[in-house]
Amino acid sequence: MPTAVHRVEVRPRTGELDPRGAAACREAQTLGLARVPSKIDTAAVYLIQGELDTDQLALLAGSLLADPVMETATLGAAPPLADAVIEVHSLPGVMDPDALAVESAIRAMLGLRVQVRTARRFDMHGVDTATARQVAERLLGNPVIHGFHDEPWHPESFPTGTRSRAGSGLVVIEDMDDRALASFSRNAHLFLSVPEMRAIQAEYRRQGRDPTEIELETLAQTWSEHCVHKTLKATIRYRQQPGPPPDWADRPGHEIAPDGAITIHNLLKSTIVAATETLIADGIDWCLSVFVDNAGVIAFDDEHAVCFKVETHNHPSAIEPYGGAATGIGGCIRDIIGTGLAARPIASTDVFCVAHPEKWTPDAVPAGCLHPRRILSQVVAGVRDYGNRMGIPTLNGAVWFDDDYIGNPLVYCGCIGVMPREMIAGEPRRGDRIVALGGRTGRDGIHGATFSSSELTGSHADEFGHAVQIGNAVTEKTLLEAILQARDEPGGCLYSAITDCGAGGFSSAVGEMGCELGAVVQLEKAPLKYSGLSPTEIWISEAQERMVLAVPPESMKRLEEICALHEVELSDLGHFGTDDRSLVLRYGHREIGRLAMEFLHEGLPMSTREASWTPVPVAASTRRADEAPTCRDALLALLAHPNIASKRWIIRQYDHEVQGSSVVKPLVGPGGEGPSDAAVILPVPGSMRGLAIANGLATGLRADPYVMTLAAIDECVRNLVCVGADPTRIALLDNFCWPSCTEPQRLGGLVRAAEACYEGALAYRAPFISGKDSLNNQFTTDDGRTIAIPPTLLISGIGIVQDVSCCVTMDAKTAGNLLVLAGGPTTGAMGGSHYEMLYGHAEHHGELPAVDPAGGARAARAVAGLIDRGLVRSAHDCSDGGLLIAAAEMAMAGGLGIELALDGRACFSEDPARYLLEIDPGDLDAVTAALSDLTHVVVGEFTGDRRLTLSDAQLDVPIDELRSAWLGTLDW
Amino acid sequence: MTTALVLTTSGINCDRELAHAFELAGATAELVHLNRLLAEPGMVDRYSLIGLPGGFSYGDAIGAGRIAATLMREALYPAFVSAIARGVPIIAPCNGFQIAAQMGLLPGPAAGEPWPAVPARPTVGLAANDTARFVDRWCAVEIPDGTRCIWTQGIELEDAGRVLPVAHGEGRFTVGPDLAVSRLAADGQIALRYRPGENPNGSLDAVAGICDASGLVLGLMPHPERFTRWTHHPQWTRLEEPRGETLGLAMFRNAVAWAKQQVAAV
C-alpha cells in the first residue's frame, strides 16, 4: 500500500454552535478592514501521512478525530461553504503539539506509525479571498510560523527539512583586524563585541590554532548579555550633574574620586546583592539560596522552602506573541524545576507592557511590528494555554500601556515553587552521567540567547524566525512529574544536580553544570525531532521542554524506569569530569571542540563603562487652571485608562484555582470584580501558613529611575501588606528591561535604579533574592528611527502570611464603616501620575512625588499590625490613579457607595506609601492610637446607596456608571 | 481501609487536590498512573472509591479528554463497570467528566437496565464554551430535587455556600440526537445545575453535572475538590462565622461514608 497523505476535516454537526467561528468573526470586526466577514465557519483539518486503508481511515475519522455527539468528519475536503476559504497550516519544523498527540493516539489505536499535521479551515461569508487573507494574516495566524492557503490544502507528501552543512570546521580568525572581527561577529549572529572577539583571538593565538565553529558558538552563548549580564556586572564610572554627587560612597564596592565621579565595581554585586548580604549579616536568617541558582530560595516553614524567579521573553513575543509568551512561562517554570534538586511549581505571575491598542490604526504600526491589540491578546492566550495546561495557577500580574512599547513589547513571566528544605542545593559529581530529559532537539530556537541580547529591527522576523518557538506544555508537565518522582524516591534523590535548558540550550546547561569538573559530551546521542541537524545546531538549539541532570551511573536504571512510566524521553549524553577541567565536544568518534572551562567562564573581558545623570527638568505647565477637567470627568477617564481599567478579561482566562491552594484570589468581592492587591495561596496542603504574591511597577515615574524604583518597591510591599503578609518576611525580585545602555545617560538611569534597589531593600528589610535584566529593548524602523522602550523595572515580591485566616481583601464590606487614609503624606505632586498623562499638570505640580523609604517601611509595619489585630475590614493600596480611584475600586468591589470628605486636590496625586483602610467606627480610637506616628485621616464613609459623592468637588456619581467605565476598556 | 484510586496521566493536573479532598473526607488516596492501570486493569478491584481528575489529558489534543478516553475505553471499561457493580463511588470533575462521557460511563444505561458488555457510543458531550474561551469563575449551583446522585444527596447549605468553581474551555453540556435531556432529568440523573444567570458556558438546561442511574458515577464540570475549606470561598472574608462544612467537602464525605458502608470487597 503506498504511503499517502490523507485529509480529514472535522466541523460542528449541523445545528451545533461554532463558538470558535463566532469568536473569530467578532474579533475580525476590530481589524479596521473595509469589509468584514458576516459569519465564519471553522473546521479542524488533519493531514495524516502513512499507510492507512479505507476502514482504518474511517475508524480514525469517526471515533478519534470527531466527537460523535456534536461533530461530523469529512474525508478529503468539503466544497466551499462560503464566499472564501482560508486554511492556516504550521510551517515545516514548527512545533505542533496536537499533531504529536494524535500520532501517539494512532500508534496506540492501530499500532501504526504515521506523521500528522494539524491545521484550521475558515469558510468566510461576505468577503472575497483577498479580504479573507487579510483577516487570516492579522488574526488567525502569523506568517512567521504559519502558511496560508486560499483553498483546502492537500499536499501529496510532507515537506522534509533541509540538511545543514555538516561538520564543525575551523574558523580562521587569527589574522582578522577589528573591522573584520566586528563584521564576522555580526554576520555569524554571535553578537560579541570587538574586545570580546579580540580576547577569543588572543586565546586561540596562545593555543596556536583556530577555533572551531562549535567553540565560537559556545563562547557566544555563554558570553551573551542574556546569559552573563555583562552590563550589570561591569565596572561603571558614574557622574551626576549639576550639584554634588549622591551619598553612595559608603556603599559596598563604591569609590568616589576627587572630581565627584563614583566608580562602582560590579554594579549588581555592589547594590542589589550587597543589600541582601547586609541584611543577612544583620540577622535575616531566612534567605536560603540567593543569586546563585535558577531561582532565589527562602525558608517557608521548618520543613519547606519556596523559590521565586521572574524572566522576560520580550523579543520572541514581539515576533510571535503566542509562542513567545508560552515559551516564556515554560522557561520560567523550568527555572523552578531546575532550582536546587527541583521544586514543584505552585503559582505563576505575568506582567505585560504594550502600546495603547486604541491609538494605533493598522497602517500606523511600523513595518515589522504587530498591532498591540494582537500582541496583548496573543500573549494572554500563550500564558493561558501553557499555564493552564501545566496546572499552575496564574495569580498575579499587571499590564502597562505606553506607545514606546510599539516595536518591543515586554513579557514578564514569573513562577514560584515549593520544595523540602533539604533539597535546596545540588552539585554534579565526577563520573555522573549527563542526562537530557524531555523534548527532542530541533532547529527551533537557535540563537535565542544572542537574539535576545540584540536590538530588534524591521527585518528581525525574517532573520530570526528560527528563534521563535511554540511550546508543548504537556511535554513539560510529564517531565515535571517524572523529575519529582525521581527526586522523591524512597531511597533518595536519583540525581545529584539538575538545571534547565534555556537560552543557549545544551551549551549553557552543560557548560554551567560542568564548570568545576569539566564534561565530555557525545552530541550524536541527543534525540532529534528530524534528521539533518549539524552538531553545532544540536549543541545550541533552544528547543523547549528539556532538562539536564547529573546522574550517578548506579541510579540510571531506576531513572529510566520512571521515565518510561511517564513516557518521558531520556538520553545519556556523556559524563561530567575531565582531568583538565575542559569541555570536550564529540560527534561520533570525532572531537569537534575542546574548551577550557576557565576561559569559557572567566575569560570574558570586563570593560569599564561610563554613566552619567543629568536630571530631566520638569516641563513648564502644560495647561491653564481654567482648562482643568471636572473631577467627575477625570474620575471616569482615569477608571477607563487601560493601566487602571479592570483586567478581568485577562484574569478570568487563567486558571487561578488549580492545585486547590487559593486563599485570596486575583479578583475579590461579591461580583468577582475587585482587583486584589496580592494573591495568597497555601503552598503546603493542610497548613494554614500562606504565601502572598504581588508586584510593583511605577513606570510613570521614569523621569528619575531612582524615584521610580523606590516607588515600585513601596508599591510591592504595600500590595503584600494589604492582604495580610508579614512585612518582616518579604523577599523581592528585580527585573530590569532597559533600552540600549551604550549612551551614558541611559546607563546612568540604570545605575540609579540599581542604587535605589539597595536603599529600598535595606529600608524595608526586604532582601532581593534573584533577578534578571534584559537590555537593548528598542526597535529600529525601516527608515532608521529608533523607538526605545521606557526604562522599566518590575519589582516582584513574595511575603509570608503567618495565618491565612487573618487575610484581608480590598472589597468594602459594610455600609457605615469609615475609610481611613494612612501612611505617607499627600503632597499633590502630580509628576508621573496618570492624571498628568491625561491632562498635563498645573503650575508647580509637575514634580515627581518624594519617596521616603523609612516612612514607607514604618507605614507597612503599622498597617500590618492593625490587620493582625483584626481591626481592618478591607485594605487597598493607593497607587495608579490616586486616592479617588482606589476608594472607588473598594466601593465598586464591595457593591457599596462611598461618601468622601477630602480636599479635591488630593484626589489624583500618586504619592507613595499610602494605604486605604476600612475601619468599623467602633475601632476608630484603637486604630488612631496605633497610627499615631503616621499621617492618618478619615476620608470617607461607605454607604448603602451605591453612589460616590465628594461634596468638596460637587461630585455625585452612581457606582454603576464608574463600573461601566472601568470594565469597558479591556472587555475584549 | 477505605482507599481511593486517583488516576493520573500525561496532562492530568488536578490529581493531587482530588486525592487531598478524599483524605480530608476520611479516606486514603493513591495516585495511579494510567500506564500502570492499563498494564494491570485488575488493580481497580483494590479500591473502594475512584477519582478521574481534571486537567488537560494528552494536551486535550483533538478534543478535551479525547485521547485519554480512546486509550481507556476498551481497556478499562470492564474494570470500571465491575467497580460500579460493587458500589464504588466514582467522581469525574472537569477533564474527568469529558473522559467519562466519551468512554461510555456517563450517562450509562437507563435505570434497571444492565451495563452493556462493550462501551456504548457516547450520547452526551462537553463542547467548546459558547464564548470560545477558557473561563475561571465561581458559579452558584443547585442540587435538583430527586437526584439519584449519592455524592450530592442530602446536602443542606445556606445560599452563600451553594457555589463551586469552574475552570475550563470545553464545558458546554450537550446531548446527541439519540438522547433527550428531559429523560435524564426525569430519571434523576441531573446531579447539579448552575443557578439562573450563572451558566458559565452555555450548557444545555444549565446542567453542571450528571450521574448514572445508580447514582454512583458523578461527572461534573465544577471542581468540588477546590472547595473543601471556607478560605477557598471567593468571598470568605465577607462571610459570618460559623459556616459548617463546605459543599465540596460534603460531597466527598457523602461518598466516603457510602464507601465505608456499602462497597463490597472483591
Interface residues (C-beta under 8 A of the other chain):
Chain A: P12 E16 L17 P19 R20 A22 A23 A44 S63 L64 L65 D67 P68 V69 M70 E71 P97 D98 L100 A101 V102 S104 A105 A108 M109 R384 N388 R389 M390 G391 N472 A473 V474 K477 T478 E481 L565 H566 E567 I651 R652 Q653 Y654 D655 H656 E657 V658 Q659 G660 S661 S662 V663 V664 K665 L667 V668 G669 P670 G672 L682 P685 G686 V804 S805 C807 V808 T809 D811 K813 S874
Chain B: T8 S10 G11 N13 C14 R16 E17 H20 A21 H33 N35 R36 G54 G55 F56 Y58 G59 D60 A61 I62 G63 R66 I67 T70 L71 Q102 R121 P122 T123 V124 G125 A127 A128 N129 D130 T131 A132 R133 F134 V135 D136 R137 W138 P165 A167 R172 T174 V175 G176 G202 H223 E225 R226 T228 T231 H232 P234 Q235 T237 R238
